[in-house]
Amino acid sequence: MKELIAIKNQPAIVEVNFEELRASLATELEKYDVVVTSETVKEAKALATELNQTKKVIDDRRKSEVAKASEPVKAFDAQMKQLVSMCEEGRTKILEQVARFENETREALSVMLSDKRLELWEEHQVIPEFRKAVFEDLVIISNVTIKGNLAAKAKDALVTRVLTDKSLQQQTQTRLVQLENESFKSGLAAPLTRDHVAHFLFDDDARYQSELTRILNAEINRQEEAQARERERIERQRQAEQRAKAEAEERDKARIAYEQDKAEREAKEQEAKANAAAELKAKQEAQALADAQSQELERVQAENEEAEKAVQASMDHTEQLIANDLGIDQAEQKIYDPEQAMITFLCNDLGVFAVQARQIAKAIIQGRVPHANYVGEAKKAA
């Protein structure tokens, strides 16, 4: 392409009587080199206006002549820019294809690297937590062979990174296994867990051991403080339980005393109620007995009155019979003693002893011996 470019370049010739103009202008400017005062300020302004007009004339001529001389250059410039643009367009198309190819190659390379990394992780039994290896920096065209395979240097780099993951995994597992032993060895009742060492678990050995020692010491202090607080709590609880027990015993004693007193009061009340009930019952029974006795007395009195009336009637009847038997008239009956008359009759007529005659007479008079049988009774006695 360089051989095809043929340019005829004839520099533009623009000549001006520069030295003559410069000398004339310098001479002309001497009259403008004045000291401005209050008397000359007006004239100085007029001189400045003249200089501005001279400057404009010179500059206008410059622009006019430069424009004339630049026309061939501008045409040449436009033509050459058109050729440059054509080259740029061709280059852009090529670079786009190159970029497309490289992008596709990098995408394929990324897949190959990802697959290879997964294969290595599984081969070395790296668990998901420790799969940290990255390959983004390996996604470069040079890591793909001409046949489209993964380059050996890329494989080696991946192996190194996966082994680093494996090493970190083993280191971490070893540290976690030893963590419990270190905890018990230092005197902790409960071993540290991963959460305690998580923020420095993956640090180098020196810093890990330093931080672990610091954590262990802090946990031991915390444990001792907690144990002291627990002992204090237990002691307070024991004292509180003792106080509560004493208070409960006092309450029990008070309750028992109250219950005993209450039981005694209730017993006394029951006894008083029983006594009152017994007394009331006795009074009621006594009253009932009295009422019964009164009723019986009234009945007996009534019966006695009836009996007396019957006896009196019988005696009157007997006396009348005796009087009739003795031949005593009514006038004589008013003054005679029936019992004495009967005794006399029994003794004299029937031959009954006086004592027996008196008893028989009384029985006859009282009606205990029927009148019809008294003679037979008297004869038996005689």
Contacts in CASP RR format, 6 or more apart in sequence:
PFRMAT RR
TARGET T0000
AUTHOR 0000-0000-0000
METHOD contacts of the structure
MODEL  1
MKELIAIKNQPAIVEVNFEELRASLATELEKYDVVVTSETVKEAKALATE
LNQTKKVIDDRRKSEVAKASEPVKAFDAQMKQLVSMCEEGRTKILEQVAR
FENETREALSVMLSDKRLELWEEHQVIPEFRKAVFEDLVIISNVTIKGNL
AAKAKDALVTRVLTDKSLQQQTQTRLVQLENESFKSGLAAPLTRDHVAHF
LFDDDARYQSELTRILNAEINRQEEAQARERERIERQRQAEQRAKAEAEE
RDKARIAYEQDKAEREAKEQEAKANAAAELKAKQEAQALADAQSQELERV
QAENEEAEKAVQASMDHTEQLIANDLGIDQAEQKIYDPEQAMITFLCNDL
GVFAVQARQIAKAIIQGRVPHANYVGEAKKAA
7 76 0 8 1.000
12 69 0 8 1.000
12 70 0 8 1.000
12 72 0 8 1.000
12 73 0 8 1.000
14 65 0 8 1.000
14 66 0 8 1.000
14 69 0 8 1.000
16 65 0 8 1.000
25 54 0 8 1.000
28 54 0 8 1.000
29 51 0 8 1.000
31 47 0 8 1.000
32 47 0 8 1.000
32 51 0 8 1.000
34 40 0 8 1.000
34 43 0 8 1.000
34 44 0 8 1.000
34 47 0 8 1.000
36 44 0 8 1.000
102 141 0 8 1.000
105 141 0 8 1.000
105 144 0 8 1.000
105 148 0 8 1.000
106 139 0 8 1.000
106 140 0 8 1.000
106 141 0 8 1.000
108 144 0 8 1.000
108 148 0 8 1.000
109 138 0 8 1.000
109 139 0 8 1.000
109 140 0 8 1.000
109 141 0 8 1.000
109 143 0 8 1.000
109 144 0 8 1.000
109 150 0 8 1.000
109 154 0 8 1.000
110 135 0 8 1.000
110 139 0 8 1.000
112 149 0 8 1.000
112 150 0 8 1.000
113 135 0 8 1.000
113 138 0 8 1.000
113 139 0 8 1.000
113 143 0 8 1.000
113 150 0 8 1.000
113 154 0 8 1.000
113 158 0 8 1.000
114 135 0 8 1.000
116 150 0 8 1.000
116 155 0 8 1.000
116 158 0 8 1.000
117 133 0 8 1.000
117 135 0 8 1.000
117 158 0 8 1.000
117 161 0 8 1.000
117 162 0 8 1.000
120 126 0 8 1.000
120 158 0 8 1.000
120 159 0 8 1.000
120 162 0 8 1.000
121 131 0 8 1.000
121 133 0 8 1.000
121 162 0 8 1.000
121 165 0 8 1.000
124 162 0 8 1.000
124 163 0 8 1.000
124 165 0 8 1.000
124 166 0 8 1.000
125 166 0 8 1.000
126 162 0 8 1.000
126 165 0 8 1.000
126 166 0 8 1.000
126 169 0 8 1.000
127 169 0 8 1.000
129 169 0 8 1.000
130 165 0 8 1.000
130 166 0 8 1.000
130 168 0 8 1.000
130 169 0 8 1.000
130 172 0 8 1.000
131 165 0 8 1.000
132 164 0 8 1.000
132 165 0 8 1.000
132 168 0 8 1.000
133 158 0 8 1.000
133 161 0 8 1.000
133 162 0 8 1.000
133 164 0 8 1.000
133 165 0 8 1.000
134 161 0 8 1.000
135 154 0 8 1.000
135 157 0 8 1.000
135 158 0 8 1.000
135 161 0 8 1.000
138 154 0 8 1.000
138 157 0 8 1.000
138 158 0 8 1.000
142 151 0 8 1.000
143 150 0 8 1.000
143 151 0 8 1.000
143 153 0 8 1.000
143 154 0 8 1.000
144 150 0 8 1.000
144 151 0 8 1.000
145 151 0 8 1.000
168 202 0 8 1.000
172 201 0 8 1.000
172 202 0 8 1.000
175 197 0 8 1.000
175 201 0 8 1.000
175 208 0 8 1.000
176 194 0 8 1.000
179 191 0 8 1.000
179 192 0 8 1.000
179 193 0 8 1.000
179 194 0 8 1.000
179 197 0 8 1.000
179 212 0 8 1.000
180 191 0 8 1.000
180 192 0 8 1.000
182 192 0 8 1.000
182 212 0 8 1.000
182 216 0 8 1.000
183 190 0 8 1.000
183 191 0 8 1.000
183 192 0 8 1.000
183 216 0 8 1.000
183 219 0 8 1.000
184 191 0 8 1.000
186 216 0 8 1.000
186 220 0 8 1.000
187 220 0 8 1.000
187 223 0 8 1.000
188 216 0 8 1.000
188 219 0 8 1.000
188 220 0 8 1.000
188 223 0 8 1.000
189 223 0 8 1.000
192 215 0 8 1.000
192 216 0 8 1.000
192 219 0 8 1.000
194 201 0 8 1.000
196 215 0 8 1.000
196 219 0 8 1.000
197 208 0 8 1.000
197 211 0 8 1.000
197 212 0 8 1.000
197 215 0 8 1.000
200 207 0 8 1.000
200 208 0 8 1.000
200 211 0 8 1.000
200 212 0 8 1.000
201 208 0 8 1.000
203 211 0 8 1.000
311 366 0 8 1.000
311 367 0 8 1.000
314 366 0 8 1.000
314 367 0 8 1.000
315 338 0 8 1.000
315 365 0 8 1.000
315 366 0 8 1.000
315 367 0 8 1.000
317 371 0 8 1.000
318 338 0 8 1.000
318 364 0 8 1.000
318 365 0 8 1.000
318 367 0 8 1.000
318 371 0 8 1.000
319 333 0 8 1.000
319 338 0 8 1.000
319 365 0 8 1.000
320 333 0 8 1.000
321 371 0 8 1.000
322 338 0 8 1.000
322 341 0 8 1.000
322 342 0 8 1.000
322 345 0 8 1.000
322 364 0 8 1.000
322 371 0 8 1.000
323 329 0 8 1.000
323 332 0 8 1.000
323 333 0 8 1.000
323 336 0 8 1.000
323 338 0 8 1.000
323 341 0 8 1.000
325 345 0 8 1.000
326 341 0 8 1.000
326 345 0 8 1.000
328 336 0 8 1.000
328 341 0 8 1.000
338 365 0 8 1.000
339 358 0 8 1.000
339 361 0 8 1.000
339 362 0 8 1.000
339 365 0 8 1.000
340 361 0 8 1.000
342 357 0 8 1.000
342 360 0 8 1.000
342 361 0 8 1.000
342 364 0 8 1.000
342 365 0 8 1.000
343 354 0 8 1.000
343 357 0 8 1.000
343 358 0 8 1.000
343 361 0 8 1.000
346 352 0 8 1.000
346 356 0 8 1.000
346 357 0 8 1.000
346 360 0 8 1.000
346 361 0 8 1.000
346 378 0 8 1.000
346 381 0 8 1.000
347 353 0 8 1.000
347 354 0 8 1.000
347 357 0 8 1.000
350 375 0 8 1.000
350 378 0 8 1.000
350 379 0 8 1.000
350 382 0 8 1.000
351 382 0 8 1.000
352 360 0 8 1.000
352 378 0 8 1.000
352 381 0 8 1.000
352 382 0 8 1.000
353 381 0 8 1.000
353 382 0 8 1.000
356 381 0 8 1.000
357 378 0 8 1.000
357 381 0 8 1.000
360 369 0 8 1.000
360 374 0 8 1.000
360 377 0 8 1.000
360 378 0 8 1.000
360 381 0 8 1.000
363 369 0 8 1.000
363 377 0 8 1.000
364 371 0 8 1.000
364 374 0 8 1.000
369 377 0 8 1.000
END
